[in-house]
Amino acid sequence: MVITVKMWILYKNGIGFSRIIAELIQDYLDEFIDTNVGSAKKIDPSFLLEEKLDYLIIGDIISKEIPSLEMQNWLLKFKEISKKQKITLKGISGFYIVLPDINSEPFWTEFIYDNVKAEIIHPPILRLKLKRGELELENGAHDMIKEYSTDFIKFLVNSKDK
């Protein structure tokens, strides 16, 4: 069963983790949802709004407590254009990867709430962490990505049933 919605997963360019996770999520969702993946550096917000997307997932690597400057700028531009066009997404979600030295929760959810007008933020934001001293995701990250994707599919199916 394919759910007819337009979904994009955008990620921050970097050392590749965001892209890998975006593509893993796409792999899980593709059976049910036509999902596109792209770099925030290469995809202009106006293009996505012209596409009349329904859902957006944003991925980032957080090196401090805030989203990267690249994602902040993209979301601010998205907010400006969508506000002018009076567009509200059906839903937005996101994932982020934190470096091992970050112990506090980043302002990721608040930043999304403040900059994207959406009916709902769901499923909860996915948080992954790099292992200390290694360029590798923490143990269990693949299962967390699968669970996140499954929750998103369940959410969409339940939304369509209502």
C-alpha positions in Angstrom: 0.0 0.0 0.0 1.4 3.4 -1.1 0.2 6.5 0.7 -0.2 9.4 -1.7 1.6 12.2 0.0 4.6 14.3 -1.0 7.5 13.9 1.4 11.1 15.3 1.4 13.9 14.5 3.6 16.6 17.2 3.7 19.9 16.9 5.4 22.9 19.0 6.1 26.0 18.5 4.1 29.0 17.4 6.1 31.0 14.3 6.7 28.1 12.1 5.5 26.2 10.9 8.5 23.1 13.0 7.8 22.9 11.8 4.3 23.3 8.2 5.3 20.5 8.5 7.8 18.3 10.4 5.4 18.7 7.6 2.8 18.1 4.9 5.4 14.8 6.6 6.4 14.0 6.9 2.8 14.6 3.2 2.3 12.2 2.3 5.1 9.5 4.8 4.0 9.7 4.2 0.2 7.6 1.1 0.3 4.7 3.2 1.6 5.5 6.8 0.7 7.1 8.4 -2.3 10.0 10.0 -0.6 12.7 12.3 -2.0 16.1 13.0 -0.3 18.3 16.0 -0.9 20.9 18.3 0.5 19.7 21.6 2.1 22.6 23.2 0.4 21.3 22.1 -3.1 17.5 22.2 -2.6 15.9 25.7 -2.4 12.9 26.0 -0.1 10.9 27.6 -2.8 11.3 24.5 -5.0 9.8 22.3 -2.2 6.9 24.7 -1.7 6.2 24.7 -5.5 6.1 20.9 -5.3 3.3 21.3 -2.6 4.9 18.9 -0.3 2.9 17.5 2.6 5.6 16.3 5.0 9.2 17.3 5.6 12.0 15.6 7.6 15.1 17.6 8.4 18.4 16.1 9.4 21.4 17.9 10.9 24.6 17.3 12.9 24.6 19.4 16.0 28.0 20.5 17.3 26.7 22.8 20.0 23.2 23.2 21.3 21.7 24.7 18.2 21.1 23.5 14.6 23.9 24.2 12.2 24.0 27.5 10.5 23.2 25.8 7.2 20.0 24.4 8.5 19.1 27.6 10.4 19.4 29.6 7.2 17.4 27.1 5.2 14.6 27.0 7.7 14.5 30.8 8.0 14.2 31.1 4.2 11.5 28.3 4.2 9.6 30.2 6.9 9.7 33.4 5.0 8.5 31.9 1.7 5.8 29.7 3.3 4.5 32.6 5.3 4.1 34.8 2.2 2.4 31.9 0.4 0.3 31.0 3.4 1.4 27.4 3.3 1.1 25.0 6.2 2.7 21.6 6.1 0.7 18.6 7.3 3.7 17.5 9.3 7.3 17.9 10.0 9.8 15.8 11.8 13.6 15.6 12.0 16.6 13.8 13.2 19.9 15.1 14.5 23.2 13.6 15.3 25.1 15.0 18.3 28.8 14.9 18.9 29.9 12.8 21.9 30.9 15.9 24.0 27.3 17.3 24.0 25.4 16.3 27.1 22.5 18.8 27.0 19.5 18.6 24.7 19.9 20.9 21.7 17.2 23.5 20.8 16.3 21.5 17.7 12.6 21.0 18.4 12.1 24.6 19.5 13.8 25.8 16.3 11.6 23.7 14.1 8.4 24.9 16.0 9.6 28.5 15.6 10.4 28.3 11.9 8.0 25.8 10.2 4.3 26.1 10.2 3.0 22.6 10.4 -0.1 20.9 11.7 1.9 18.5 13.7 5.5 17.6 14.6 5.5 13.8 14.6 7.0 11.3 15.3 9.2 12.7 18.0 12.5 14.0 16.8 15.1 11.2 16.3 18.3 11.8 18.3 21.5 9.8 17.4 24.9 10.2 18.9 28.4 9.5 17.6 30.6 7.2 19.6 33.5 8.8 21.5 36.7 9.0 19.6 35.2 7.3 16.5 33.4 8.4 13.4 30.7 5.9 14.0 27.1 6.1 15.3 26.3 4.8 18.7 25.2 1.2 19.1 21.6 0.6 18.3 21.4 3.5 15.9 20.1 1.4 13.0 17.3 0.0 15.2 16.4 3.5 16.3 16.2 4.7 12.7 14.0 1.7 11.8 11.7 2.3 14.8 11.5 6.0 13.9 10.5 5.2 10.3 8.0 2.6 11.4 6.4 5.1 13.8 6.2 7.7 10.9 4.4 5.1 8.7 1.9 4.2 11.4 1.3 7.9 12.0 0.6 8.5 8.2 -1.7 5.4 8.0 -3.7 6.5 11.0 -3.9 10.0 9.6 -5.3 8.7 6.3 -7.9 6.6 8.2 -9.4 9.6 9.9 
